[in-house]
């Protein structure tokens, strides 16, 4: 499952499905510090091995894949955009990923401004004058792409690490 070379992605939702059975005492929760330890050490190694651009590409693609699967398994029964928005906000808050808001939603044009407060990836980090939520860009791109059935470009324009207190993303359907 994890040791063979492959061209196609093989993630399966079952890999995260029954946490309760495998963690009857500790449960599904964990510290943000542990998540960041995994994320930032992985990113550090990817940058050293492949450079910043390739590390960002990998993080974006990983986030996109996660967003696609997340949408398919948690938002697939949502009918209209309003229902999907509410379900997405509730789920991200419940999972303690962040507090998501659609600041601007032009559904017909496929153009959105999305904010995430208390973002899992960066809230509380030092100001570095760079946006760092590349995984989140991919995650949102994947969710929107599956929900609307077409690719989306998503770019972070404000980040906790640039001195803002929320992360802001501009999303636009491709084409």
C-alpha positions as CSV (number, residue, x, y, z in Angstrom):
1,X,0.0,0.0,0.0
2,X,2.7,2.5,0.9
3,X,5.9,0.8,-0.4
4,X,5.2,0.4,-4.1
5,X,6.0,2.9,-6.8
6,X,2.9,4.2,-8.6
7,X,1.7,6.7,-11.1
8,X,-1.9,7.0,-9.8
9,X,-2.9,8.3,-6.4
10,X,-4.3,5.6,-4.1
11,X,-5.7,7.4,-1.1
12,X,-8.8,5.8,0.2
13,X,-11.2,7.4,2.7
14,X,-11.1,4.2,4.7
15,X,-7.6,5.1,5.8
16,X,-9.2,7.7,8.1
17,X,-12.6,6.2,8.5
18,X,-12.8,4.4,11.9
19,X,-10.5,6.3,14.2
20,X,-12.6,5.3,17.2
21,X,-11.8,1.6,16.8
22,X,-8.1,2.2,16.5
23,X,-7.9,4.9,19.2
24,X,-10.5,3.9,21.8
25,X,-8.6,5.7,24.6
26,X,-7.1,8.7,22.9
27,X,-9.9,9.4,20.4
28,X,-9.7,11.5,17.2
29,X,-8.3,14.7,18.7
30,X,-4.7,15.8,18.8
31,X,-2.6,18.9,19.4
32,X,-2.1,21.6,16.7
33,X,1.5,21.4,17.6
34,X,1.7,17.8,16.5
35,X,0.0,18.6,13.2
36,X,2.5,21.5,12.6
37,X,5.4,19.3,13.6
38,X,4.5,16.9,10.8
39,X,3.6,19.6,8.3
40,X,6.6,21.9,8.8
41,X,9.3,19.1,9.0
42,X,7.9,17.5,5.9
43,X,7.9,20.9,4.1
44,X,11.4,21.5,5.3
45,X,12.7,18.2,3.9
46,X,10.8,18.8,0.6
47,X,12.4,22.3,0.2
48,X,15.8,20.9,0.9
49,X,15.4,18.0,-1.5
50,X,13.4,19.7,-4.3
51,X,13.4,23.4,-3.8
52,X,10.7,25.9,-2.8
53,X,8.7,25.8,-6.0
54,X,8.4,22.0,-6.1
55,X,7.7,21.8,-2.4
56,X,4.8,24.3,-2.9
57,X,3.5,22.3,-5.9
58,X,3.5,19.1,-3.8
59,X,1.8,20.7,-0.9
60,X,-0.8,22.3,-3.2
61,X,-1.5,19.0,-5.0
62,X,-1.7,17.2,-1.6
63,X,-4.2,19.7,-0.3
64,X,-6.2,19.5,-3.6
65,X,-6.4,15.8,-3.3
66,X,-7.5,16.1,0.3
67,X,-10.1,18.7,-0.6
68,X,-11.5,16.5,-3.4
69,X,-11.9,13.6,-1.1
70,X,-13.2,15.8,1.7
71,X,-15.9,17.2,-0.6
72,X,-16.9,13.7,-1.9
73,X,-17.2,12.3,1.6
74,X,-18.6,15.2,3.6
75,X,-20.3,17.6,1.2
76,X,-21.6,15.3,-1.6
77,X,-25.3,15.4,-0.4
78,X,-25.4,19.2,-0.3
79,X,-27.8,20.6,-2.8
80,X,-27.4,24.3,-3.4
81,X,-24.4,26.5,-2.7
82,X,-25.9,27.9,0.6
83,X,-26.4,24.4,2.0
84,X,-22.8,23.5,1.0
85,X,-21.4,26.6,2.6
86,X,-23.1,26.0,5.9
87,X,-22.0,22.3,6.0
88,X,-18.5,23.3,5.1
89,X,-18.3,25.9,7.8
90,X,-19.8,23.6,10.4
91,X,-17.5,20.7,9.5
92,X,-14.3,22.8,9.4
93,X,-15.1,24.3,12.8
94,X,-16.1,20.9,14.3
95,X,-12.8,19.4,13.1
96,X,-11.0,22.5,14.5
97,X,-9.4,23.3,11.1
98,X,-10.5,26.9,11.1
99,X,-13.5,29.3,10.9
100,X,-14.3,29.6,7.3
101,X,-16.4,32.4,5.7
102,X,-17.3,33.3,2.2
103,X,-16.5,37.0,2.2
104,X,-17.6,37.3,-1.5
105,X,-19.4,34.7,-3.5
106,X,-20.2,35.3,-7.2
107,X,-21.5,31.8,-7.8
108,X,-22.5,32.4,-11.4
109,X,-19.1,33.8,-12.3
110,X,-17.3,31.2,-10.2
111,X,-15.4,33.8,-8.2
112,X,-15.0,33.8,-4.5
113,X,-13.1,35.5,-1.6
114,X,-12.8,33.0,1.3
115,X,-11.5,33.7,4.7
116,X,-10.3,31.3,7.4
117,X,-9.8,32.5,10.9
118,X,-7.8,30.5,13.5
119,X,-6.3,28.6,10.6
120,X,-4.7,25.3,11.6
121,X,-1.6,25.9,9.5
122,X,-0.5,29.3,10.5
123,X,-2.5,31.2,13.2
124,X,-0.1,32.2,15.9
125,X,3.1,31.9,13.9
126,X,5.6,34.8,13.7
127,X,5.2,37.4,10.9
128,X,7.4,36.4,8.0
129,X,6.1,38.6,5.2
130,X,5.1,35.5,3.2
131,X,1.9,33.6,2.7
132,X,2.4,30.0,3.7
133,X,-1.0,28.3,3.4
134,X,-0.2,26.5,0.2
135,X,-1.9,23.3,1.4
136,X,-5.0,25.3,2.1
137,X,-5.0,26.7,-1.4
138,X,-5.1,23.2,-2.7
139,X,-7.7,22.1,-0.2
140,X,-10.1,24.9,-1.2
141,X,-9.3,24.3,-4.9
142,X,-10.2,20.6,-4.5
143,X,-13.5,21.3,-2.7
144,X,-14.7,23.9,-5.1
145,X,-13.5,21.8,-8.1
146,X,-15.5,18.8,-7.1
147,X,-18.6,20.7,-5.9
148,X,-18.8,22.8,-9.1
149,X,-17.5,20.1,-11.5
150,X,-14.7,22.2,-12.9
151,X,-11.1,23.2,-11.9
152,X,-10.5,26.2,-9.6
153,X,-7.5,28.4,-9.2
154,X,-7.0,29.4,-5.5
155,X,-4.4,31.8,-4.2
156,X,-3.8,33.1,-0.7
157,X,-3.6,36.9,-0.7
158,X,-3.5,37.5,3.1
159,X,-2.1,35.3,5.8
160,X,-1.4,35.4,9.5
161,X,2.3,35.3,8.6
162,X,2.0,38.5,6.5
163,X,0.6,40.3,9.6
164,X,-3.1,39.7,9.0
165,X,-5.2,38.0,11.6
166,X,-7.1,35.8,9.0
167,X,-6.1,34.0,5.9
168,X,-7.8,35.3,2.8
169,X,-8.0,33.3,-0.5
170,X,-9.2,34.4,-3.9
171,X,-10.8,31.6,-5.9
172,X,-11.8,31.6,-9.5
173,X,-13.0,28.9,-11.8
174,X,-10.5,28.1,-14.5
175,X,-11.5,28.9,-18.1
